[in-house]
Amino acid sequence: MNISLLIIPAYFIFIIIISLTTRKISSSSSSSFLVAGRNLGLATCAAVVAAEWLGGMSTIGVSEKAFTLGSLQPALYNIATATGMVIIGFTVASFYRKNNVHTVSEMLQNLFGKKIRGISAIPFLIAYITLGFVQIQSCAGVISGVLSINWYIAIIISSVIITTYTYIGGMHAIALTNVLHLFVMFLGIGLAFVIGIVKIGGFSVLKSQLIVSGSLSNPFNPFDANLGYAFSLLLGGILGGMAAQASIQPIFAAKDPTTAKRAAIASAFIIAPFGIMTAFLGMIARVGNFFDVDSITNTKMILPTLLMSENFIHPVLGSIALAGILAAILSTVAPVNFAVVTIAAKDIYQGIQGSKADDRKVLKTAKKLVILVNLIILPLAIFSKGAVLDNAYISYAIRAIGAIVIVFAIYRKGWINLLGASMAFIGGTITIFVFIVAKNLGWFTVDKTYGAIAAAIFFIILGKVIETVKKKRK
């Protein structure tokens, strides 16, 4: 009997039971539901921040790319994200927490005024809806492979599970389950990584086999592949975190500014090692020692296939490792979808309703949005195709715009105004999709992250120039 058929469903049931313990406290107010009553301690806050980053991109996405490239380069996603969290810790984390906000757009409202909140909320919604359906796809890929069920059914199962426990417990449930997810993912992937390196004969043997398989001359050098892609991963990871609602929301929920700062820094030391391990597992799969790589038609299934191979790992340990992948994905997709809920509830609904939206109405609306958001993401997950890491970087590019605007506003307020910030969000987001279309049509292949950053800076400068010209005319 396939032990995974017992372990995986049992794990799903367990996390829903955990979420039920938070039901009463999470329903006491909108703040309790959305930011856990701003009461997360250092260890919990750091775990929730880290677990949010360690999802489908860090497991399915990184291993998929590492397999395709035969290189450690995709681990730059985690290394860059970890670097970004250290920067956030030493710069904006305590500033965010001191302002007692719920969303990044609410933070921007404090800096620029009410108009920017709605303008910035739309790109952030696009960013997190994109990231949400990518994570659902990753989760469904693992479930369909492990349980041998139709991929579309697996997507529905994934959505129902995530909707259930976020609806029940909000941020409290996400915090508790993410601590559990973090333990399971490091146990499972850590075991698989150690087994893989031992079975392959060590790092030097892996390196030589990768070179023979047609990989790069130095597969362990993350900059030995596409240098432009490498730097886009670095820029997206470092800048994307500063305006990342899903990973910053636990920082908003920290018990005080000092905890927010320390948690952001501590999370980096969890994020980086995990991505390195999954990248190595992708490279181990590439050499073809444990299964027929030519039989794989969907590269998203590389890591699950490796972990289900009895030539590679004992079925019980493989099932624990697979549970680790699912734990990683669930630890991200729940806060990602919840970020959409929070943005829609606070920035859109409360922004439109104003004083009419009292706390109970915001809470009821947020709970309804948990269901609505997952219903929106579900068809996108079914019909949208593409590599996990590539699709997800649409989200990173948009968040990079937010990071630039926030950094200017906090540290160089005289260089940016409302017009420049507004144009940066609108023009930068349009630029991202122009660059995607241009790449698909073969016009040019400049990465969308570069386009987003360049457009944001251009529009910030343009906004300042327009303001200066208007003042001179007066």
C-alpha positions in Angstrom: 0.0 0.0 0.0 1.2 3.5 -0.8 1.9 5.1 2.6 1.4 8.5 1.1 -2.3 7.7 0.7 -2.5 7.7 4.5 0.1 10.4 5.5 -1.1 13.2 3.1 -4.8 13.1 3.9 -4.1 12.8 7.6 -1.9 15.9 7.4 -4.7 17.8 5.8 -7.2 16.8 8.4 -4.7 17.7 11.2 -4.2 21.3 10.0 -7.9 21.9 9.7 -8.3 20.6 13.3 -5.6 23.0 14.4 -7.4 25.9 12.8 -10.5 25.1 14.7 -8.8 25.9 18.0 -8.4 29.5 16.7 -12.0 30.0 15.7 -13.2 31.9 18.7 -10.3 34.3 19.1 -10.1 35.0 15.4 -13.7 36.1 15.3 -13.5 38.7 18.0 -12.5 41.6 15.7 -11.2 42.4 12.2 -7.8 43.0 13.7 -7.7 39.6 15.3 -8.8 37.9 12.1 -6.5 39.9 9.8 -3.3 40.5 11.9 -3.8 38.0 14.9 -4.5 40.9 17.3 -0.9 42.2 16.7 0.3 39.7 19.3 2.9 37.4 17.5 6.1 36.8 19.4 9.6 36.6 17.8 9.7 32.8 17.1 6.2 32.6 15.7 6.5 35.8 13.7 9.8 34.7 12.1 8.4 31.2 11.4 5.3 32.7 9.7 7.3 35.1 7.6 9.8 32.4 6.5 7.1 29.8 5.8 5.3 32.3 3.6 8.3 32.5 1.3 8.9 28.8 1.3 6.1 27.6 -0.9 5.6 26.3 -4.4 8.3 28.6 -5.8 10.9 27.3 -3.3 10.0 23.6 -3.8 8.3 22.9 -7.2 9.6 26.1 -8.9 13.2 26.0 -7.7 13.6 22.2 -8.3 11.9 22.5 -11.7 14.3 25.3 -12.8 17.4 23.6 -11.3 16.5 20.4 -13.2 16.0 22.3 -16.5 19.2 24.3 -16.2 21.3 21.7 -14.4 22.4 24.6 -12.2 22.2 25.9 -8.6 21.1 29.3 -10.1 17.4 29.0 -9.1 18.4 29.0 -5.4 19.2 32.7 -6.0 15.4 33.2 -5.5 15.8 32.1 -1.8 19.1 33.7 -1.3 17.8 37.0 -2.7 14.6 36.8 -0.6 16.7 36.1 2.5 18.9 39.1 1.8 15.8 41.2 1.3 14.3 40.2 4.6 17.6 41.2 6.4 17.4 44.6 4.6 13.7 44.9 5.6 14.7 44.1 9.2 17.2 46.8 9.4 15.1 49.4 7.5 11.3 49.3 7.3 10.1 46.5 9.6 9.9 48.5 12.8 8.5 51.5 10.8 5.7 49.4 9.4 4.8 48.0 12.9 4.8 51.4 14.5 2.2 52.6 12.1 -0.3 49.9 13.1 -1.4 49.3 9.5 -3.0 46.2 8.0 -1.7 46.5 4.4 1.1 48.0 2.3 -1.4 50.3 0.6 -2.6 51.6 4.0 1.1 52.4 4.8 1.3 54.3 1.5 -1.8 56.3 2.5 0.0 57.4 5.6 2.9 58.6 3.4 1.0 60.1 0.4 -2.6 60.5 1.3 -5.9 58.7 0.6 -5.7 58.6 -3.2 -2.7 56.4 -3.4 -4.3 53.6 -1.4 -6.8 52.6 -4.0 -4.4 53.2 -6.9 -1.7 50.9 -5.4 -4.2 48.3 -4.1 -5.2 47.2 -7.7 -1.6 46.3 -8.7 -1.1 44.5 -5.4 -4.3 42.5 -6.0 -3.0 41.5 -9.4 0.3 40.5 -7.9 -1.2 38.3 -5.2 -3.9 36.8 -7.4 -1.1 35.7 -9.8 1.0 34.3 -7.0 -2.1 32.6 -5.5 -3.0 30.6 -8.6 0.7 29.6 -9.1 0.8 28.2 -5.5 -2.5 26.3 -6.1 -1.0 24.8 -9.2 2.0 23.6 -7.3 -0.1 22.1 -4.6 -2.3 20.3 -7.1 0.7 19.0 -9.0 1.9 17.2 -5.8 -1.6 15.9 -4.8 -2.4 14.6 -8.2 0.9 12.8 -8.4 0.9 11.3 -4.9 -2.8 10.3 -4.8 -3.0 9.4 -8.5 -6.0 11.6 -9.2 -7.0 14.0 -11.9 -5.0 17.3 -11.8 -8.2 19.4 -12.0 -9.7 17.5 -9.1 -6.5 18.1 -7.2 -6.8 21.8 -7.8 -10.3 21.8 -6.3 -9.1 19.8 -3.3 -6.2 22.2 -2.7 -8.6 25.2 -2.9 -11.1 23.7 -0.5 -8.5 22.8 2.1 -6.9 26.3 2.0 -10.3 28.1 2.0 -11.5 26.0 5.0 -8.7 26.8 7.4 -8.2 30.4 6.5 -12.0 31.0 6.8 -12.1 29.4 10.2 -9.1 31.0 11.8 -7.7 33.9 9.7 -4.1 35.0 10.6 -4.2 33.0 13.9 -4.8 29.8 12.0 -2.1 30.7 9.5 0.4 31.4 12.3 -0.2 28.1 14.1 -0.3 25.9 11.0 2.7 27.6 9.5 4.8 26.8 12.5 3.8 23.1 12.0 4.4 23.4 8.2 7.9 24.8 8.8 8.8 21.8 11.0 7.4 19.3 8.5 9.0 20.9 5.5 12.5 21.0 7.0 12.2 17.4 8.3 11.0 16.1 4.9 13.2 18.0 2.5 16.2 17.8 4.9 15.9 14.1 4.9 15.6 13.9 1.1 18.6 16.2 0.6 20.9 14.2 2.9 19.8 10.9 1.3 20.3 12.4 -2.2 23.8 13.6 -1.6 24.9 10.3 0.1 23.3 8.1 -2.6 24.8 10.2 -5.4 28.3 9.8 -3.8 28.9 13.4 -2.6 28.9 16.9 -4.1 31.9 16.2 -6.4 30.3 13.2 -8.0 27.1 15.1 -8.5 29.0 18.0 -10.2 30.8 15.6 -12.6 27.6 13.8 -13.5 25.8 17.1 -14.1 28.5 18.2 -16.5 28.3 14.8 -18.3 24.5 15.2 -18.6 25.0 18.4 -20.6 24.9 20.9 -17.7 27.1 23.9 -17.4 30.9 23.8 -16.8 30.3 24.8 -13.2 26.8 23.9 -12.2 27.3 24.9 -8.5 28.0 28.5 -9.5 24.6 30.2 -9.6 26.0 32.9 -11.9 27.4 30.5 -14.5 24.1 30.2 -16.4 22.0 33.2 -17.7 23.5 36.2 -16.0 20.6 38.5 -16.8 18.1 36.0 -15.4 20.3 35.6 -12.3 20.3 39.3 -11.5 16.5 39.5 -12.2 16.1 36.8 -9.5 18.3 38.9 -7.1 16.5 42.2 -7.8 13.0 40.6 -7.6 13.8 38.9 -4.4 15.5 41.8 -2.6 13.0 44.5 -3.7 9.9 42.3 -3.8 9.9 41.7 -0.1 9.5 45.3 1.0 6.0 45.5 -0.5 5.1 41.9 -0.1 1.7 42.0 1.7 1.7 38.2 2.5 5.1 38.2 4.2 4.8 41.7 5.7 1.4 40.9 7.2 3.0 38.8 10.0 5.3 41.8 10.7 2.2 43.9 11.0 1.0 41.3 13.5 4.2 41.3 15.6 3.7 42.3 19.3 6.0 45.4 19.0 8.4 47.1 16.5 11.5 45.4 18.0 9.9 42.0 17.5 9.0 43.0 13.9 12.6 43.9 13.2 14.2 40.8 14.8 11.6 38.4 13.2 12.4 39.8 9.7 16.1 39.2 10.2 15.7 35.8 11.8 13.5 34.6 8.9 16.4 35.0 6.5 18.3 32.2 8.2 15.4 29.9 7.5 14.6 30.9 3.9 18.0 30.6 2.3 19.0 27.0 3.3 15.6 25.6 2.2 15.9 26.8 -1.4 19.5 25.5 -1.7 18.3 22.0 -0.7 15.4 21.9 -3.2 17.8 23.2 -6.0 20.2 20.4 -5.2 17.3 17.9 -5.3 16.4 19.2 -8.8 20.0 18.7 -9.9 20.1 15.2 -8.4 16.9 14.3 -10.4 18.5 15.6 -13.6 21.4 13.1 -13.7 18.7 10.3 -14.1 20.1 7.8 -11.6 16.8 7.2 -9.8 14.1 7.4 -12.5 13.7 7.8 -16.2 13.8 11.6 -16.7 12.7 11.3 -20.3 9.3 9.9 -19.1 8.5 13.2 -17.4 6.2 15.4 -19.6 5.4 17.9 -16.9 8.6 19.3 -15.3 6.6 20.5 -12.3 6.5 16.9 -11.3 10.3 16.5 -11.1 10.6 16.8 -7.3 7.4 14.7 -6.5 8.6 12.0 -8.9 12.0 11.8 -7.3 10.5 11.5 -3.8 8.1 8.8 -5.0 11.0 6.7 -6.5 11.8 3.7 -4.3 15.2 3.7 -6.1 15.9 7.0 -4.4 14.2 6.9 -1.0 12.2 4.5 1.3 8.4 5.0 0.8 7.9 6.1 4.4 10.7 8.7 4.2 9.5 9.7 0.7 6.0 10.3 2.1 7.4 12.5 4.8 9.3 14.5 2.2 6.2 14.8 0.1 4.3 16.0 3.1 7.2 18.6 3.5 6.5 19.8 0.0 2.8 20.1 0.6 3.5 21.8 4.0 5.7 24.3 2.2 3.1 25.1 -0.5 0.3 25.4 2.1 2.4 27.6 4.3 2.6 30.1 1.4 -0.7 29.8 -0.5 -2.8 30.4 2.7 -1.1 33.8 3.5 -0.9 34.7 -0.2 -4.7 34.2 -0.6 -5.2 35.9 2.7 -3.2 38.9 1.5 -5.7 39.3 -1.3 -8.5 39.1 1.3 -6.8 41.7 3.5 -6.2 44.1 0.6 -9.7 43.7 -0.7 -11.3 44.1 2.8 -9.2 47.0 4.0 -8.1 48.9 0.9 -11.0 48.4 -1.4 -14.1 47.7 0.8 -13.3 49.9 3.8 -11.7 52.5 1.5 -15.0 52.9 -0.4 -17.3 52.6 2.6 -15.3 54.8 4.9 -17.0 55.4 8.2 -19.9 53.2 7.2 -17.7 50.2 7.5 -17.5 49.5 11.2 -15.3 46.7 12.6 -17.9 44.0 12.5 -18.8 44.7 8.9 -15.1 44.6 7.9 -14.8 41.2 9.7 -17.9 39.8 8.0 -16.7 41.1 4.6 -13.2 39.6 5.1 -14.6 36.2 5.9 -16.8 36.3 2.8 -13.8 37.4 0.7 -11.9 34.3 1.8 -14.4 32.3 -0.2 -14.7 34.7 -3.1 -10.9 35.1 -3.5 -10.5 31.3 -3.8 -13.3 31.1 -6.3 -11.5 33.7 -8.4 -8.1 32.0 -8.2 -9.5 28.5 -8.9 -10.2 29.0 -12.7 -7.0 30.9 -13.1 -5.1 27.9 -11.7 -6.9 25.6 -14.0 -6.4 27.5 -17.3 -3.1 29.4 -16.8 0.0 27.5 -17.9 3.7 28.2 -17.6 6.7 27.6 -15.3 6.0 28.2 -11.6 9.0 30.5 -11.0 8.4 32.5 -14.2 4.7 33.2 -13.6 5.3 34.1 -10.0 7.8 36.7 -10.9 5.0 38.8 -12.3 4.1 39.3 -8.6 7.7 40.1 -7.7 7.9 42.7 -10.5 4.8 44.5 -9.2 6.0 44.4 -5.6 9.4 45.8 -6.7 7.5 48.9 -7.8 6.0 49.2 -4.4 9.4 48.7 -2.7 10.9 51.6 -4.8 8.0 53.9 -4.0 8.2 53.0 -0.2 12.0 53.4 0.0 11.8 56.8 -1.7 8.9 57.9 0.5 10.6 56.9 3.8 14.2 57.9 3.0 14.0 60.5 0.2 10.5 62.1 0.6 11.6 65.2 -1.2 12.3 63.2 -4.4 8.8 61.7 -4.8 5.2 63.1 -4.7 1.7 61.6 -5.0 1.7 62.0 -8.8 5.0 60.2 -9.2 4.0 57.4 -6.9 0.6 57.0 -8.7 2.2 56.9 -12.1 4.9 54.5 -10.9 2.2 51.9 -9.9 0.0 52.4 -13.0 2.8 52.8 -15.6 5.1 50.2 -14.0 2.3 47.5 -13.9 1.4 48.2 -17.6 5.1 48.0 -18.5 5.4 44.5 -16.9 2.7 43.1 -19.2 4.1 45.0 -22.2 7.4 43.2 -21.6 5.7 39.9 -21.2 3.9 40.3 -24.5 7.0 41.6 -26.2 8.9 38.5 -25.1 6.2 36.1 -26.3 6.1 37.9 -29.7 9.9 37.8 -30.0 10.3 41.6 -30.1 12.8 41.7 -27.2 13.7 39.5 -24.2 14.4 42.0 -21.4 13.2 40.6 -18.1 9.9 42.1 -16.8 11.5 42.9 -13.4 14.0 45.2 -15.1 11.2 46.9 -17.0 9.2 47.4 -13.8 12.1 48.9 -11.9 13.1 51.2 -14.8 9.5 52.3 -15.3 8.9 53.0 -11.6 12.0 55.2 -11.4 11.2 57.0 -14.6 7.6 57.9 -13.5 8.8 59.0 -10.0 11.2 61.4 -11.7 8.5 62.5 -14.2 6.1 63.2 -11.4 8.8 65.4 -9.7 9.5 67.2 -13.0 5.8 67.9 -13.6 5.5 69.3 -10.0 8.5 71.5 -10.5 7.3 72.9 -13.8 3.9 73.7 -12.3 5.5 75.6 -9.5 7.6 77.6 -11.8 4.5 78.6 -13.9 2.8 79.9 -10.8 
